[in-house]
Amino acid sequence: MKMILDNLGTVLAIWFGVMSVILFFMMQHDKRLSRRHGHRISERALFLLAIFGGALGGILGMQIFRHKTQHPNFYLGFPLLALLQWGAVIWLLL
């Protein structure tokens, strides 16, 4: 049983890492679109990626690109999701 949980933690860590990279670059792209007044990525799409594991990348994207930093759903929601997601990974790996 322990071996199954160890593998699950590793798989989740990889999944969350990949999703975080994707959301990080989506935050960058959306910031670029906002400056050009282009067709934007919906907040719903950004939040769904965070829910499905990309919250840490969303936090980094918010800070590095100064994007969505005034929206409580993002500056409160992304850190809470990241804490839950990475807390689960750490718990599964221990």
N, C-alpha and C positions, 0 to 999 in steps of 0.2 A: 504493500500500500504506500509506503514512504517513497519508493521509486516512482510510482505514478504521480504523486504530488510534486516530487522534484522536477520531473519532466514537464508537468503542467506549469510550474513556476517559470521554467526556462522558456517554454513556448509563449506564455503570456508576456514575458519580458521582451522577447523578440517582436511579438505582435505590437505591443505598446510602443516599442522603439520605431518600428516601421510607420505606424500611424502617426507618431509624433513628428517624424521627418516630413510626412505628407502634409500634415496640418501646418507645420512651420512654413513650408513653401507656399501653401495656400494663403496664409496670412500675408506673406510678402507680396504675392500676386494681387490680393485684394487691396492692399495698401497702394500698390502701383496703379491699379484701376481707379481707386478713389481720387488719386492725384490727377488722373487724366479724364476724370468724369466719365469713365467707361461703364459698361455693364458689369455690375458688381456680383461677387459671390454672396449668396444669401447668408444671413446670420444663422439661419436654421442649419444650413449645410456645414458651416464651421462648427457649430455646437454638436451636430451629430458625429462629426469626426472626433471631437473631444470625448464624447460619450463612448465611442467605440475604441478608445484607447489612446487618442492623440493629445490628451490634455496638457502634458508636459511640453510638447512642441508648440501648443497654443500659447502657453505662458511665455515661452522663449520668444515666439513671434510677436506677442504683444509688447514685450519689453524692448526687443531689438529694433522693431520697426515702428514703435510707438503707435500701435494700431489697436483700436477697440479698448483703450485704457480708461475711457470715461463711461463705459457701459458696465453697470453692476453685474449683469448676467455673466459677463466675461471675466471681470477682475475678481469676482467672488466665486463664480462657478468653475472656471478652469482650475484654480488651485485646489478646490474641494475635490473635484474629480481626480486630479493628479494624486492627491493624498490617498484617496480610496484605491485607485488603480495600483500605484506603486507600493502602497501598504499591503495589498493583497499579494503582490509578487514577492515581497520580502517575507511575508508570513509563510507563503508556500515554499520558499527556498530554505527557510530555517528548519 
